[in-house]
């Protein structure tokens, strides 16, 4: 049986396991479409024939509209609650689509859409866990002996789901989604401690949750709470036998310190700690990221030679990255271009900086990368100002302002303020007044 046929068979099993006939499923999809305010579906008999085609051996793929409707159908349990975790009908539905040939990007879009729907409905932690893991978590919080690998994996999946929504959902909403998972990690480690085989996995999830929580507190401008969460993550990462993990914590913390305070010395100390930890770790991507941030800090301090040396080390690590890196996607050549641009902006050639920013922004196309793209594009506008092209800079800033309104990232806002300050010599010009009006209309300042 080829994979597309296996996917069709899996789709049929999902339906029949719920006791749904073809007509029942057609009516359910019609009702979901009405609830979502989507265009009216064809007659039930027509929808029924489409479902039969999807489930036949000569498979045809449900189109995007029907994929979304089926996602809502299988994300809702027979009891009316939402369940998206591993082993749920929803997860099996996504696996079926993947076997039928659907792209990973589209499957990620469907998952993200349903994660947002869970939060819109007031759901959260249990909705993002597998059904069995959700029930087991309630028991494990009362008695640690019930803790098993499925519960730990489920908590890691929740943290990953929340992280994937950064830039798509308001930060306050993400905090509400993440808080129960973080608290569950703390309590499970405190109640007698998990069995030795699960302790390190649970502590890794705890570290990731605390780092993400620290980032979210930074974005919502509670720097004291952010600092406490990063200190928690640093403490727990130090108990893991993974230096790259501790380096990752230092790097995330350093970025928040770098932009929350004018005191660059504290950020520099955290970066140096990250470089030391990454040097003895097994992730070249984290090592590259540490050297890239080291280069930016040196450039901000006016240390051109040190900045160039750190960038060279970052390039070296990127070129020698391993397919088995423990943190794939942690850094890339596209992200490095943005750091190279910042370094040239401070201690190099603004022409090169501009071109590096343009290349980096063009390569950052996924929804998860949108905030980084805005930051890079705003820096590109700053390079245009320093090249004596304020009109062109203003045109680019209008695009950045519009995009920043949807993400709300704090670093992007800081970058926008800095770029606007650089336009002061032209403050009497109409194109600068237009930028100010746009900032007021969209961002309120």
C-alpha positions in Angstrom: 0.0 0.0 0.0 1.5 3.3 -1.1 1.5 6.3 1.3 -1.4 8.1 -0.4 -3.6 5.0 -0.1 -2.5 4.6 3.5 -3.5 8.2 4.2 -6.9 7.6 2.6 -7.4 4.5 4.7 -6.4 6.4 7.9 -9.0 9.1 7.0 -11.7 6.5 6.7 -10.7 4.8 10.0 -11.0 8.2 11.8 -14.6 8.6 10.5 -15.8 5.0 11.2 -14.2 4.9 14.6 -16.4 7.8 15.6 -19.4 5.9 14.2 -20.0 8.5 11.5 -21.5 7.6 8.2 -20.6 9.5 5.0 -23.8 11.5 5.3 -23.2 12.2 9.1 -19.7 13.6 8.2 -21.1 15.7 5.4 -23.7 17.2 7.7 -21.1 17.8 10.4 -18.8 19.7 8.0 -21.7 21.8 6.8 -22.5 22.8 10.3 -18.9 23.7 11.1 -18.8 25.8 7.9 -21.9 27.7 9.0 -20.4 28.2 12.5 -17.2 29.6 11.1 -19.0 31.9 8.7 -17.6 30.2 5.6 -19.4 30.1 2.3 -22.2 27.6 2.1 -21.1 24.1 1.2 -22.8 22.2 -1.7 -25.8 19.8 -0.9 -25.1 17.1 1.6 -25.1 14.4 -1.1 -22.3 16.3 -3.0 -20.2 16.7 0.1 -20.8 13.0 0.8 -19.4 12.0 -2.6 -16.3 14.2 -2.0 -15.6 12.4 1.3 -15.9 9.1 -0.4 -13.4 10.2 -3.0 -10.9 11.3 -0.4 -11.2 7.9 1.3 -11.0 5.8 -2.0 -7.9 4.0 -3.3 -7.7 6.5 -6.2 -7.2 9.2 -3.7 -7.9 12.9 -4.2 -6.7 15.4 -1.6 -9.3 17.5 0.3 -8.9 21.1 -0.8 -7.8 23.7 1.8 -11.4 24.6 2.7 -12.3 21.0 3.5 -9.0 20.4 5.2 -9.8 23.2 7.7 -13.3 21.8 8.2 -12.0 18.3 8.9 -9.4 19.8 11.2 -12.2 21.4 13.3 -14.2 18.1 13.2 -11.3 15.9 14.5 -10.0 18.5 16.9 -13.3 18.3 18.8 -13.8 15.2 20.9 -17.2 13.4 20.9 -17.7 15.0 24.4 -17.3 18.5 22.9 -13.9 19.4 24.2 -10.8 20.2 22.1 -7.8 17.8 21.9 -4.8 18.5 19.7 -2.0 16.5 21.4 -0.1 13.4 20.2 -2.4 10.4 19.7 -5.5 12.6 19.4 -7.9 12.2 16.4 -6.6 15.6 15.3 -3.0 14.5 15.3 -3.9 11.3 13.4 -5.8 13.4 10.9 -2.7 15.5 10.2 -0.7 12.3 9.8 -3.2 11.1 7.3 -2.9 14.4 5.3 0.8 14.1 5.3 0.6 10.5 4.0 -1.7 11.8 1.2 1.0 14.2 0.1 0.2 17.4 1.8 3.1 19.7 2.6 4.6 20.2 6.0 4.0 23.9 5.7 0.2 23.5 5.2 0.0 20.9 8.0 1.8 23.4 10.3 -0.8 26.1 9.2 -3.7 23.8 10.1 -2.1 23.0 13.5 -1.5 26.7 14.3 -5.0 27.6 13.3 -6.5 25.1 15.7 -4.1 26.1 18.5 -5.4 29.6 18.2 -9.0 28.3 18.2 -8.3 26.5 21.5 -7.2 29.7 23.1 -10.1 31.6 21.6 -12.5 29.1 23.2 -10.8 29.5 26.6 -9.0 26.2 26.4 -5.3 25.7 27.2 -3.0 23.1 28.6 -5.3 20.1 28.6 -6.5 20.8 25.1 -3.0 20.8 23.8 -2.1 17.5 25.4 -2.9 14.1 24.2 -6.2 12.8 25.8 -4.4 10.1 27.9 -1.6 12.5 28.8 -4.1 15.1 30.0 -5.8 12.6 32.3 -2.4 11.4 33.5 -1.2 14.9 34.2 -4.0 15.5 36.7 -3.1 12.3 38.5 0.6 12.9 38.4 0.3 16.3 39.9 -1.4 14.6 42.9 1.0 11.6 42.9 4.3 11.7 41.1 4.3 7.9 40.6 1.7 8.3 37.8 4.2 10.4 35.8 5.2 8.7 32.5 7.0 9.5 29.3 3.8 10.4 27.5 3.0 13.1 30.0 6.5 14.6 29.8 6.4 14.5 26.0 3.0 16.2 26.1 4.3 19.0 28.2 7.2 19.5 25.8 4.7 19.6 22.9 2.7 22.3 24.6 5.8 24.5 25.1 6.7 24.0 21.4 3.1 24.9 20.4 3.2 28.1 22.4 6.6 29.0 21.0 5.3 28.4 17.4 2.6 31.0 18.0 5.0 33.9 18.8 4.3 36.6 16.3 0.8 35.2 15.6 -1.0 35.6 18.9 -0.9 38.5 21.5 1.9 38.0 24.0 -0.6 38.1 27.0 -2.5 35.2 25.4 0.6 33.2 25.0 1.5 33.8 28.7 -1.9 32.4 29.7 -1.3 29.3 27.5 2.2 28.7 28.8 1.8 29.4 32.5 0.0 26.0 33.3 2.7 24.0 31.6 5.5 25.9 33.4 3.8 25.4 36.7 3.2 21.7 36.0 6.9 21.3 35.3 7.8 23.0 38.6 5.3 20.9 40.6 6.2 17.6 39.0 9.9 18.2 39.8 9.0 19.2 43.4 6.7 16.3 44.3 9.2 13.7 45.2 10.9 14.2 41.8 10.1 12.1 38.7 11.7 8.7 38.1 15.4 9.0 37.1 14.7 8.2 33.4 12.3 11.1 33.1 14.0 13.7 35.2 16.4 15.1 32.6 13.6 15.2 29.9 11.3 17.0 32.3 14.0 19.4 33.4 14.8 20.3 29.7 11.1 21.1 29.2 11.1 23.2 32.4 14.1 25.1 31.1 12.5 25.8 27.7 9.3 26.9 29.3 11.1 29.2 31.7 13.1 30.8 28.8 10.0 31.3 26.8 8.1 32.8 29.8 11.1 35.1 30.4 10.9 36.3 26.7 7.1 36.8 27.0 7.5 38.9 30.2 10.2 41.0 28.4 7.7 41.6 25.5 5.0 42.7 28.0 7.6 45.0 29.7 7.9 43.3 33.1 11.7 43.2 33.2 11.9 42.1 36.8 9.7 39.1 36.2 11.7 38.3 33.0 15.0 38.4 34.9 13.6 36.0 37.6 12.5 33.5 35.0 15.8 33.6 33.2 17.6 33.1 36.5 15.3 30.0 37.1 16.1 28.7 33.6 19.9 29.3 34.2 19.8 27.4 37.5 18.0 24.4 36.0 20.0 24.3 32.8 23.1 24.1 34.9 21.8 20.8 36.3 21.6 19.3 32.8 24.6 17.7 31.2 24.1 19.8 28.0 26.3 22.9 27.8 24.6 24.0 24.6 21.3 24.2 26.5 22.8 26.6 29.1 24.3 28.6 26.3 20.9 29.0 24.7 19.5 30.3 28.0 22.3 32.9 28.3 21.7 34.0 24.7 18.0 34.6 25.1 18.6 36.4 28.4 21.4 38.5 26.8 19.0 39.7 24.1 16.4 40.9 26.5 19.1 42.7 28.6 20.6 44.3 25.6 17.3 46.0 24.7 15.8 46.5 28.1 18.7 48.5 29.4 21.3 51.0 28.2 23.9 49.2 30.2 25.6 47.0 27.6 28.1 45.5 30.1 25.5 43.1 31.6 24.5 41.8 28.1 28.2 41.4 27.2 28.8 39.3 30.3 25.9 37.0 29.4 27.1 36.7 25.8 30.6 35.7 27.0 29.1 33.1 29.3 27.1 31.8 26.3 30.3 31.6 24.2 32.1 29.6 26.9 29.2 27.2 27.3 28.6 26.8 23.6 32.3 26.1 23.1 32.1 22.9 25.1 28.6 21.9 23.7 27.7 19.8 20.8 25.5 22.3 18.9 27.4 24.3 16.3 24.3 26.3 15.6 24.2 27.6 19.1 27.9 28.3 18.9 27.3 30.3 15.7 24.5 32.2 17.3 26.7 33.0 20.4 29.5 34.3 18.2 27.1 36.4 16.1 25.7 38.1 19.2 29.3 38.5 20.5 30.0 40.3 17.2 27.0 42.6 17.6 28.0 43.5 21.2 31.5 44.3 20.1 30.3 46.4 17.2 28.0 48.4 19.6 31.1 49.0 21.8 33.0 50.3 18.7 35.3 47.3 18.7 35.7 46.7 14.9 38.4 44.1 15.0 36.8 41.9 17.7 33.5 42.2 15.8 35.0 40.9 12.6 36.7 38.1 14.4 33.5 36.9 16.1 31.6 37.1 12.7 34.3 34.9 11.2 33.8 32.3 13.9 30.0 32.4 13.4 30.4 31.8 9.6 32.9 28.9 10.4 30.3 27.2 12.6 27.4 27.7 10.2 29.5 26.2 7.4 30.3 23.1 9.5 26.9 22.6 11.1 25.8 18.9 11.6 22.5 17.4 10.4 22.4 15.9 13.8 22.6 19.2 15.7 20.5 18.9 18.9 18.8 22.2 18.2 18.0 22.3 14.5 16.7 25.7 13.3 18.4 27.6 16.2 20.4 29.7 13.8 21.0 30.0 10.0 23.0 31.8 7.4 19.9 34.0 6.8 19.9 35.1 10.5 23.6 35.7 10.3 23.2 38.2 7.5 21.2 40.3 9.8 24.0 40.3 12.5 26.5 41.1 9.8 24.4 44.1 8.8 24.2 45.4 12.4 28.0 45.1 12.7 28.6 47.0 9.5 26.0 49.6 10.6 28.1 50.4 13.8 31.7 49.8 12.7 31.7 49.2 9.0 30.2 50.2 5.7 26.6 51.2 5.6 26.3 50.2 2.0 27.3 46.6 2.9 25.0 46.8 5.9 22.0 47.8 3.7 22.6 44.9 1.3 23.0 42.4 4.1 19.8 43.6 5.7 17.9 43.4 2.4 19.2 39.9 1.8 18.3 38.8 5.3 14.8 40.3 5.2 14.0 38.7 1.9 14.9 35.3 3.2 12.8 35.5 6.3 9.4 34.6 4.9 7.6 32.3 7.4 5.0 33.6 9.9 7.3 32.6 12.8 10.1 34.8 11.3 7.9 37.9 10.8 9.1 39.7 13.9 12.8 39.1 13.0 12.0 40.3 9.4 10.5 43.6 10.8 13.6 44.1 12.9 16.0 43.6 10.0 13.9 45.7 7.6 13.9 48.6 10.2 17.7 48.3 10.5 17.7 48.4 6.7 15.8 51.7 6.8 18.4 53.0 9.3 21.2 52.1 6.9 19.3 54.1 4.2 19.3 57.2 6.5 23.0 56.9 7.0 23.5 56.6 3.3 21.7 60.0 2.9 18.5 58.5 1.5 15.9 59.6 4.1 12.9 59.5 1.6 13.7 55.8 0.8 14.1 55.1 4.5 10.7 56.6 5.2 9.1 54.4 2.5 10.5 51.3 4.1 9.5 52.4 7.6 5.9 52.7 6.5 6.0 49.0 5.6 7.7 48.1 9.0 5.1 50.1 11.0 2.2 48.3 9.3 3.8 44.9 10.0 4.8 45.8 13.6 1.2 46.6 14.4 0.2 43.0 14.0 3.1 41.5 15.9 3.7 44.0 18.7 7.3 42.9 19.3 9.1 45.1 21.8 12.5 44.9 20.0 10.8 46.0 16.7 9.3 49.0 18.5 12.7 49.9 20.0 14.2 49.7 16.5 11.4 51.9 15.0 12.0 54.6 17.7 15.7 54.6 17.0 15.1 54.9 13.2 12.7 57.8 13.8 15.2 59.6 15.9 17.7 59.4 13.1 15.2 61.3 10.9 15.3 64.4 13.1 17.4 66.4 10.7 14.4 66.2 8.3 11.7 66.7 10.9 10.2 69.7 9.0 9.8 67.6 5.9 6.4 66.3 4.9 7.6 62.7 4.4 8.7 62.6 8.1 5.3 64.0 9.2 3.7 61.2 7.3 5.8 58.7 9.2 4.8 60.3 12.5 1.1 60.2 11.5 1.5 56.5 10.6 3.1 55.8 14.0 0.4 57.6 15.8 -2.5 56.0 13.8 -1.2 52.4 14.0 1.0 52.2 17.2 -0.4 55.1 19.2 2.9 57.1 19.4 
